[in-house]
Amino acid sequence: MWSLLGLLTVLQNVLPSQLLSLLHSFYESLQDLFSPYSYFEIPEFNGYCGVDVNDLYRHVNLYLNSVNPAGSSTCRRLTLSRSRSSNRISFTVAPNHTVHDSFSGHSLSWTHHVDTVQDSVEEKRSFTLKLPKRHRQTLLSAYLDHVTSRAEEFERVSRERRLFTNNGHGSYDSGWVSVPFRHPSTFETLALEPQLKKQITEDLTAFANGKEFYHRVGRAWKRGYLLYGPPGSGKSSLIAAMANYLCYDVYDLELTKVTDNSELRALLLQTTNRSIIVIEDIDCSVDLTADRMLKSSNTSTTAKTKRSSSIKEMGSRIASSTCGNNNNNNGEESGRVTLSGLLNFTDGLWSCCSEEKIIVFTTNHRDSVDPALIRCGRMDVHVSLGTCGPHAFKVLAKNYLGIESHHALFDVVESCIRAGGALTPAQIGEVLLRNRGNVDLAMKEVVSAMQAKILSGREVMECDELVITRSPESVVVVGSPENWDSSPGGKYGNGSKKRKEGTKANFLVRLRSLTKSDSGRKGV
């Protein structure tokens, strides 16, 4: 053996490099011919310039992080690391070490090669995939698709989510500034009824898994949510829970910082996939309804001037003044965000510039929002958030007080809720937070607050029978506008009709009693 090694050393020094390279290629060909495995190399960069990063190399690295570490026990050495943009520890296969994997009943392996470049401090990295030669035609494509999908899912879940806000310079490359998004709200901690949670989570899951469906039906892969309800009903917490559930980034768009429609479009182009775009208090951000009122007033003014123009000179003056007003209006519209620009932002051609986006509008009063903004196709799901029901209150009691089982005052709280003393999650949370050290005292404080609301509601009804205090319900409405108002808590639903009939009857009883008292006084 020593003689053979000495002969190889002599031949390596004597034979020219071209011949040695040829012999090496011949040896590898013989090895590939008789070997039962096929080998595929995946370099870190595409080409020889070292500039274009190979996405497949990055996906393989992420995929090896996503597999169970127990399955990587065959690898003798791993490199552990954790970056600022991730919330977990990741590992990398050490140089020139192998990790084994299995797919469709076949054994595969990945080898991480790291070679130093001659006369340079740089390193050349690559992964080599070894799989059975007999099944490489059926395994290779399916296995690489599996690696890519698993790597993208792992990257989405493990990366640190960001909260973005516009900085007032949307026309530039960086119109957003961001901070880490670490809001702890989840659907497990939200004070919502079980049916409402189930409806929202099922809709979010169907949207996240609906890439092929949206492409097949020819729709942009986006969805709109309208969250409305009184202050403190949990609209912002629900948005945070949605972001944590889907592992999406959040873009908080402040319309008052946007100068015009062009900047609004530029901000949309700078958002990424898998994100939630939020516009809070859509009815208070900018005066969007002024556009319709302005156009209608201009139309009526033009009609009146046409009917009253009997003299040509006066008619020309009115026409010139009207043209001047229109020009001024156009200048004002070009210098601010208009309703048309916001409609194109949510449902126009530019809204499909990226995929897997959710647009959320919040408002305290749905009736004050322009109907064009909340129609089907723009705001697909309408979520009404109101006061806490019995189950939502139990969730808050568990979160703040740690009450896992039944409490003696739960039945009293439920009776107060049915009697009209329901409070918003913010109101109940403040009471529980203030008395979190004493469970019984906290429950008594909540009951007292609910009873105070019931008494105040009865006083209002005694003063005026036309005013009826009723706690709103939390509902999810999906579908056409005709079904929105017929939902529980809707404006024209059956419950509304019953309340109107009850109000009318109470009014007649009140009027009859007043009439009797007046007649008695006259008789006296």
C-alpha positions as CSV (number, residue, x, y, z in Angstrom):
1,M,0.0,0.0,0.0
2,W,2.9,2.3,0.8
3,S,4.4,1.5,-2.5
4,L,1.1,2.4,-4.3
5,L,0.8,5.6,-2.4
6,G,4.4,6.5,-3.3
7,L,3.7,5.7,-7.0
8,L,0.6,7.9,-7.0
9,T,2.6,10.7,-5.5
10,V,5.3,10.4,-8.1
11,L,2.7,10.3,-10.9
12,Q,0.9,13.3,-9.6
13,N,4.2,15.3,-9.7
14,V,5.3,14.0,-13.1
15,L,2.0,13.8,-15.1
16,P,0.6,17.1,-16.5
17,S,-2.5,18.6,-14.8
18,Q,-4.7,18.1,-17.8
19,L,-4.0,14.4,-17.8
20,L,-4.6,14.2,-14.1
21,S,-7.9,16.0,-14.5
22,L,-8.9,13.5,-17.3
23,L,-8.0,10.5,-15.1
24,H,-10.1,12.0,-12.2
25,S,-13.1,12.5,-14.5
26,F,-12.7,8.9,-15.8
27,Y,-12.6,7.6,-12.2
28,E,-15.8,9.5,-11.3
29,S,-17.5,8.2,-14.4
30,L,-16.7,4.6,-13.4
31,Q,-17.9,5.3,-9.8
32,D,-21.2,6.7,-11.1
33,L,-21.6,3.8,-13.4
34,F,-21.3,1.1,-10.7
35,S,-22.8,3.2,-7.8
36,P,-26.5,2.6,-7.0
37,Y,-26.9,6.3,-6.0
38,S,-27.2,9.6,-7.9
39,Y,-25.6,12.8,-6.7
40,F,-26.9,16.4,-7.2
41,E,-24.9,19.5,-6.2
42,I,-26.6,22.7,-5.1
43,P,-24.2,25.6,-4.9
44,E,-24.7,28.7,-2.7
45,F,-24.6,31.0,-5.7
46,N,-25.7,30.7,-9.3
47,G,-23.0,31.0,-11.9
48,Y,-19.4,31.8,-11.3
49,C,-19.7,35.5,-10.3
50,G,-20.9,34.8,-6.8
51,V,-23.6,37.5,-6.8
52,D,-26.9,35.8,-7.6
53,V,-27.9,33.8,-4.5
54,N,-29.3,30.3,-5.2
55,D,-32.7,30.1,-3.5
56,L,-32.6,26.3,-3.6
57,Y,-29.5,26.4,-1.4
58,R,-31.3,28.7,1.1
59,H,-34.4,26.4,1.0
60,V,-32.3,23.3,1.8
61,N,-30.7,25.1,4.7
62,L,-34.1,26.1,6.1
63,Y,-35.5,22.6,5.4
64,L,-32.7,20.9,7.4
65,N,-33.6,23.3,10.3
66,S,-37.3,22.4,10.1
67,V,-36.8,18.6,10.4
68,N,-36.9,17.0,13.8
69,P,-33.5,17.3,15.5
70,A,-33.9,13.7,16.7
71,G,-33.9,12.7,13.0
72,S,-30.6,14.4,12.6
73,S,-28.9,12.4,15.3
74,T,-26.8,10.6,12.6
75,C,-25.0,13.9,11.9
76,R,-22.0,14.0,14.3
77,R,-21.5,17.7,14.3
78,L,-24.0,20.7,14.0
79,T,-23.4,24.4,14.1
80,L,-25.9,26.2,16.3
81,S,-26.9,29.9,15.9
82,R,-29.7,32.4,16.5
83,S,-30.2,35.7,14.6
84,R,-32.0,38.8,15.7
85,S,-34.7,38.3,13.1
86,S,-35.7,34.8,14.4
87,N,-37.2,33.7,17.7
88,R,-35.6,30.2,17.8
89,I,-32.2,28.5,17.7
90,S,-31.2,27.2,14.2
91,F,-28.6,24.7,13.3
92,T,-26.5,24.1,10.2
93,V,-24.7,21.0,9.1
94,A,-21.1,21.3,9.9
95,P,-18.6,21.4,6.9
96,N,-18.2,18.1,5.2
97,H,-20.7,16.3,7.3
98,T,-23.8,14.4,6.3
99,V,-27.4,14.4,7.5
100,H,-29.9,11.6,6.5
101,D,-33.5,12.0,5.5
102,S,-36.3,9.9,4.2
103,F,-39.1,10.6,1.6
104,S,-41.7,8.2,0.3
105,G,-40.0,5.2,1.9
106,H,-36.6,6.0,0.4
107,S,-33.4,7.0,2.2
108,L,-31.7,10.2,1.1
109,S,-28.8,12.2,2.5
110,W,-27.5,15.8,2.4
111,T,-23.8,16.5,2.6
112,H,-22.6,20.1,3.3
113,H,-19.4,20.9,1.4
114,V,-17.2,23.9,2.3
115,D,-14.1,24.4,0.2
116,T,-11.6,27.3,0.5
117,V,-10.9,29.3,-2.6
118,Q,-7.2,29.4,-3.6
119,D,-5.5,32.7,-2.9
120,S,-8.7,34.1,-1.2
121,V,-10.4,34.2,2.2
122,E,-13.8,33.3,0.7
123,E,-15.3,29.9,0.9
124,K,-17.3,27.9,-1.6
125,R,-20.3,26.2,-0.1
126,S,-22.7,23.7,-1.5
127,F,-25.1,20.9,-0.6
128,T,-24.9,17.5,-2.3
129,L,-28.1,15.4,-2.5
130,K,-27.7,11.6,-2.6
131,L,-30.7,9.5,-3.6
132,P,-31.3,6.1,-5.2
133,K,-30.5,6.1,-8.9
134,R,-33.4,3.8,-9.8
135,H,-36.0,6.2,-8.5
136,R,-34.4,9.6,-9.3
137,Q,-36.9,10.4,-12.0
138,T,-39.8,10.1,-9.7
139,L,-38.1,11.3,-6.5
140,L,-36.2,14.3,-7.5
141,S,-38.9,16.7,-8.6
142,A,-41.4,15.7,-5.8
143,Y,-38.7,15.8,-3.1
144,L,-37.4,19.2,-4.1
145,D,-41.0,20.6,-4.1
146,H,-41.5,19.1,-0.6
147,V,-38.2,20.7,0.5
148,T,-39.3,24.1,-0.9
149,S,-42.8,24.1,0.7
150,R,-41.5,22.9,4.0
151,A,-38.7,25.6,4.0
152,E,-41.1,28.4,3.2
153,E,-43.5,27.4,5.9
154,F,-40.6,27.2,8.4
155,E,-39.4,30.6,7.4
156,R,-42.8,32.1,7.8
157,V,-43.3,30.7,11.3
158,S,-39.8,31.2,12.7
159,R,-39.0,34.6,11.4
160,E,-39.6,37.7,13.6
161,R,-42.8,39.6,12.5
162,R,-42.7,43.3,12.0
163,L,-45.1,46.2,12.6
164,F,-44.8,48.9,9.9
165,T,-46.1,52.4,9.8
166,N,-45.8,55.0,7.0
167,N,-43.3,57.8,7.6
168,G,-44.8,60.4,5.3
169,H,-42.3,59.7,2.5
170,G,-44.2,57.0,0.5
171,S,-42.9,58.2,-2.9
172,Y,-39.3,57.1,-1.9
173,D,-38.0,53.6,-1.7
174,S,-38.6,53.3,2.0
175,G,-42.0,54.7,2.8
176,W,-42.4,52.4,5.8
177,V,-40.5,52.2,9.2
178,S,-40.8,49.1,11.3
179,V,-40.4,47.7,14.8
180,P,-40.6,44.1,16.0
181,F,-44.2,43.0,16.4
182,R,-44.5,41.2,19.7
183,H,-48.2,41.6,20.6
184,P,-49.2,38.7,22.8
185,S,-52.8,38.5,21.7
186,T,-54.0,35.2,20.4
187,F,-57.4,33.6,19.8
188,E,-57.0,31.6,23.0
189,T,-56.8,34.8,25.1
190,L,-59.4,36.8,23.1
191,A,-62.7,37.6,24.9
192,L,-65.0,36.3,22.1
193,E,-67.7,33.7,22.0
194,P,-66.7,30.3,20.7
195,Q,-68.8,30.4,17.6
196,L,-67.3,33.7,16.6
197,K,-63.7,32.5,17.1
198,K,-64.5,29.4,15.1
199,Q,-65.9,31.4,12.2
200,I,-63.0,33.8,12.0
201,T,-60.2,31.1,12.3
202,E,-61.9,28.9,9.7
203,D,-62.1,31.8,7.3
204,L,-58.5,32.8,7.9
205,T,-57.3,29.2,7.4
206,A,-59.3,28.8,4.2
207,F,-57.7,32.1,2.9
208,A,-54.2,31.1,3.8
209,N,-54.5,27.7,2.1
210,G,-56.5,29.1,-0.9
211,K,-53.7,30.0,-3.4
212,E,-54.7,27.5,-6.0
213,F,-58.4,28.3,-5.5
214,Y,-57.9,32.1,-6.0
215,H,-55.8,31.5,-9.1
216,R,-58.3,29.1,-10.5
217,V,-61.3,31.5,-10.2
218,G,-59.3,34.5,-11.4
219,R,-59.4,36.6,-8.2
220,A,-56.6,38.5,-6.5
221,W,-55.4,36.6,-3.4
222,K,-56.6,39.1,-0.8
223,R,-59.4,39.4,1.7
224,G,-61.0,42.4,3.4
225,Y,-62.3,42.6,7.0
226,L,-64.4,45.3,8.5
227,L,-64.3,45.4,12.3
228,Y,-66.8,47.6,13.9
229,G,-68.1,48.1,17.5
230,P,-67.9,50.5,20.4
231,P,-64.6,51.6,21.9
232,G,-63.0,48.9,24.0
233,S,-64.7,46.0,22.2
234,G,-61.3,44.4,21.2
235,K,-60.8,45.5,17.5
236,S,-57.1,46.0,17.8
237,S,-56.6,42.8,19.9
238,L,-58.4,40.9,17.2
239,I,-56.1,42.3,14.5
240,A,-53.0,41.2,16.6
241,A,-54.5,37.8,17.1
242,M,-55.1,37.4,13.3
243,A,-51.4,38.4,12.7
244,N,-50.1,35.9,15.2
245,Y,-52.4,33.2,13.9
246,L,-51.2,33.6,10.3
247,C,-47.7,34.7,11.2
248,Y,-48.2,37.8,9.0
249,D,-46.5,41.3,9.2
250,V,-48.8,44.2,10.1
251,Y,-48.8,47.5,8.1
252,D,-50.6,50.3,10.1
253,L,-51.5,52.8,7.4
254,E,-52.0,56.4,8.7
255,L,-54.0,58.1,6.0
256,T,-53.4,61.6,7.5
257,K,-49.7,61.3,6.6
258,V,-50.4,60.4,2.9
259,T,-50.4,63.4,0.7
260,D,-52.1,62.1,-2.5
261,N,-53.3,59.0,-4.3
262,S,-49.9,58.5,-6.0
263,E,-48.2,58.2,-2.6
264,L,-50.9,55.8,-1.4
265,R,-50.2,53.6,-4.5
266,A,-46.5,53.7,-3.8
267,L,-47.0,52.6,-0.2
268,L,-49.1,49.6,-1.5
269,L,-46.3,48.6,-3.8
270,Q,-43.8,48.6,-1.0
271,T,-45.8,46.1,1.1
272,T,-44.8,42.4,1.1
273,N,-46.7,39.2,0.8
274,R,-48.3,37.6,3.8
275,S,-49.2,40.8,5.5
276,I,-52.1,42.6,7.1
277,I,-52.8,46.2,6.0
278,V,-54.7,48.1,8.7
279,I,-56.6,51.4,8.5
280,E,-58.0,52.2,11.9
281,D,-61.0,54.5,12.3
282,I,-61.6,54.7,8.6
283,D,-64.5,57.1,9.1
284,C,-62.3,59.6,11.0
285,S,-59.0,59.4,9.1
286,V,-59.9,61.6,6.2
287,D,-63.1,63.1,4.8
288,L,-63.8,60.6,2.1
289,T,-67.5,61.4,1.7
290,A,-66.7,65.0,0.7
291,D,-65.9,63.8,-2.8
292,R,-69.4,62.6,-3.4
293,M,-71.0,65.7,-1.8
294,L,-68.7,68.0,-3.8
295,K,-69.6,66.4,-7.1
296,S,-73.3,66.4,-6.3
297,S,-73.2,70.1,-5.3
298,N,-71.4,71.0,-8.5
299,T,-74.0,69.1,-10.6
300,S,-76.9,70.9,-8.9
301,T,-75.2,74.2,-9.2
302,T,-74.6,73.7,-12.9
303,A,-78.3,72.7,-13.5
304,K,-79.6,75.8,-11.7
305,T,-77.3,78.1,-13.6
306,K,-78.5,76.6,-16.9
307,R,-82.2,77.1,-16.0
308,S,-81.7,80.7,-14.8
309,S,-79.4,81.9,-17.6
310,S,-81.5,84.3,-19.7
311,I,-78.8,86.7,-20.6
312,K,-75.8,85.5,-22.6
313,E,-73.3,87.7,-20.8
314,M,-74.5,86.5,-17.4
315,G,-74.5,82.9,-18.7
316,S,-70.8,83.2,-19.8
317,R,-69.8,84.6,-16.4
318,I,-71.5,81.8,-14.6
319,A,-69.9,79.2,-17.0
320,S,-66.5,80.7,-16.5
321,S,-66.9,80.8,-12.7
322,T,-68.1,77.2,-12.8
323,C,-65.0,76.1,-14.8
324,G,-62.8,77.9,-12.3
325,N,-64.4,76.1,-9.4
326,N,-64.0,72.8,-11.1
327,N,-60.3,73.5,-11.7
328,N,-59.8,74.4,-8.1
329,N,-61.6,71.2,-7.0
330,N,-59.4,69.1,-9.2
331,G,-56.4,70.7,-7.7
332,E,-57.6,70.0,-4.3
333,E,-58.3,66.3,-5.2
334,S,-54.9,65.9,-6.7
335,G,-53.3,67.1,-3.4
336,R,-55.0,64.7,-1.0
337,V,-56.3,61.2,-0.7
338,T,-59.7,60.8,-2.3
339,L,-62.4,58.1,-2.1
340,S,-61.5,57.0,-5.6
341,G,-57.9,56.5,-4.7
342,L,-58.8,54.5,-1.6
343,L,-61.2,52.3,-3.6
344,N,-58.4,51.6,-6.1
345,F,-56.1,50.8,-3.2
346,T,-58.4,48.1,-1.8
347,D,-59.9,46.6,-5.0
348,G,-58.2,48.2,-8.1
349,L,-55.6,46.8,-10.5
350,W,-52.8,47.8,-8.2
351,S,-54.2,45.8,-5.3
352,C,-53.0,42.6,-6.9
353,C,-49.4,43.6,-7.1
354,S,-48.6,41.1,-4.3
355,E,-50.4,38.1,-2.9
356,E,-51.7,36.8,0.4
357,K,-52.8,40.1,1.8
358,I,-55.5,41.0,4.3
359,I,-56.9,44.5,4.4
360,V,-58.6,45.5,7.7
361,F,-60.8,48.6,8.3
362,T,-61.9,49.5,11.8
363,T,-64.7,51.9,12.8
364,N,-66.9,52.6,15.8
365,H,-69.9,53.3,13.6
366,R,-70.4,51.3,10.5
367,D,-73.2,53.5,9.2
368,S,-70.8,56.5,8.9
369,V,-68.5,54.6,6.4
370,D,-69.1,55.1,2.7
371,P,-71.0,52.1,1.3
372,A,-68.6,51.9,-1.6
373,L,-65.8,51.0,0.8
374,I,-67.5,48.1,2.5
375,R,-69.3,46.4,-0.4
376,C,-68.6,42.8,-1.3
377,G,-65.2,42.4,-2.9
378,R,-63.6,45.0,-0.8
379,M,-64.7,44.2,2.8
380,D,-65.6,40.5,2.4
381,V,-66.2,39.8,6.2
382,H,-68.0,42.1,8.6
383,V,-67.2,41.4,12.2
384,S,-69.4,43.2,14.8
385,L,-67.7,43.4,18.2
386,G,-69.8,44.3,21.2
387,T,-70.0,43.6,24.9
388,C,-68.8,40.4,26.6
389,G,-71.1,37.3,26.7
390,P,-70.9,34.6,29.4
391,H,-68.1,32.6,27.7
392,A,-66.1,35.7,26.8
393,F,-66.3,36.8,30.5
394,K,-65.0,33.4,31.6
395,V,-62.0,33.8,29.3
396,L,-61.2,37.1,30.8
397,A,-61.6,35.7,34.3
398,K,-59.2,32.9,33.4
399,N,-56.6,35.3,31.9
400,Y,-56.6,37.9,34.7
401,L,-57.5,35.9,37.8
402,G,-56.5,32.3,36.8
403,I,-60.0,30.9,37.5
404,E,-60.0,27.5,35.7
405,S,-63.2,26.0,37.1
406,H,-66.6,27.4,38.2
407,H,-66.9,30.4,40.5
408,A,-69.8,31.1,42.8
409,L,-70.5,34.5,41.1
410,F,-70.5,33.2,37.5
411,D,-74.2,32.6,37.6
412,V,-74.8,36.1,38.9
413,V,-72.6,37.6,36.2
414,E,-74.6,35.7,33.5
415,S,-77.8,36.9,35.0
416,C,-76.5,40.5,34.8
417,I,-75.5,40.1,31.2
418,R,-78.9,38.8,30.3
419,A,-80.5,41.7,32.1
420,G,-78.6,44.3,30.0
421,G,-75.6,44.9,32.2
422,A,-73.0,43.6,29.9
423,L,-69.7,45.5,29.7
424,T,-67.0,45.7,27.0
425,P,-63.8,43.6,27.4
426,A,-61.8,46.8,28.1
427,Q,-64.1,47.7,31.0
428,I,-64.1,44.3,32.5
429,G,-60.3,43.9,32.0
430,E,-59.6,47.1,33.9
431,V,-61.7,46.0,36.9
432,L,-60.0,42.6,36.9
433,L,-56.6,44.1,36.5
434,R,-57.1,46.5,39.4
435,N,-58.2,43.7,41.7
436,R,-56.1,40.8,40.3
437,G,-54.7,40.1,43.8
438,N,-58.1,39.1,45.3
439,V,-60.3,36.9,43.1
440,D,-63.5,37.3,45.2
441,L,-63.1,41.1,45.4
442,A,-62.6,41.3,41.6
443,M,-65.7,39.3,40.9
444,K,-67.8,41.4,43.3
445,E,-66.5,44.6,41.6
446,V,-67.5,43.3,38.2
447,V,-71.0,42.4,39.5
448,S,-71.3,45.8,41.0
449,A,-70.4,47.5,37.8
450,M,-72.9,45.4,35.9
451,Q,-75.6,46.2,38.4
452,A,-74.9,49.9,38.1
453,K,-75.3,49.7,34.4
454,I,-78.6,47.9,34.7
455,L,-79.9,50.5,37.2
456,S,-78.8,53.3,34.9
457,G,-80.5,51.7,32.0
458,R,-83.8,51.4,34.0
459,E,-83.6,55.0,34.9
460,V,-83.3,55.9,31.3
461,M,-86.3,53.8,30.4
462,E,-88.3,55.4,33.2
463,C,-87.5,58.9,32.0
464,D,-88.4,58.1,28.4
465,E,-89.9,54.8,27.2
466,L,-88.6,55.4,23.7
467,V,-85.0,54.8,24.8
468,I,-84.1,51.1,25.3
469,T,-80.7,50.1,26.4
470,R,-79.5,46.8,24.8
471,S,-76.1,45.3,24.7
472,P,-74.9,44.6,21.1
473,E,-73.9,41.1,20.0
474,S,-70.7,40.0,18.4
475,V,-71.4,38.6,15.0
476,V,-69.6,37.7,11.8
477,V,-71.5,38.6,8.5
478,V,-70.3,37.2,5.2
479,G,-72.2,37.8,2.0
480,S,-74.2,40.4,0.2
481,P,-75.3,43.7,1.7
482,E,-78.9,42.4,1.9
483,N,-77.9,39.9,4.5
484,W,-75.8,42.3,6.6
485,D,-78.7,44.2,8.1
486,S,-80.7,41.1,8.7
487,S,-78.0,39.6,11.0
488,P,-78.3,39.6,14.8
489,G,-77.9,43.1,15.9
490,G,-78.6,44.4,12.4
491,K,-80.5,47.5,11.6
492,Y,-83.5,45.9,9.9
493,G,-83.5,42.5,11.3
494,N,-86.3,40.7,13.1
495,G,-84.9,41.7,16.5
496,S,-85.1,45.4,15.4
497,K,-88.8,45.0,14.4
498,K,-89.7,43.4,17.7
499,R,-87.9,46.2,19.5
500,K,-89.8,48.8,17.5
501,E,-93.1,47.1,18.2
502,G,-92.3,46.9,21.9
503,T,-91.3,50.6,21.9
504,K,-94.6,51.5,20.3
505,A,-96.6,49.5,22.8
506,N,-94.7,51.1,25.7
507,F,-95.3,54.5,24.2
508,L,-99.1,53.9,24.0
509,V,-99.2,52.6,27.6
510,R,-97.4,55.7,28.7
511,L,-99.6,58.0,26.7
512,R,-102.8,56.3,28.2
513,S,-101.5,56.7,31.7
514,L,-100.8,60.4,31.1
515,T,-104.3,60.8,29.6
516,K,-106.0,59.3,32.6
517,S,-104.0,61.4,35.0
518,D,-105.0,64.6,33.1
519,S,-108.7,63.6,33.1
520,G,-108.6,62.9,36.9
521,R,-107.1,66.3,37.5
522,K,-109.8,68.0,35.4
523,G,-112.5,66.2,37.4
524,V,-111.1,67.4,40.7
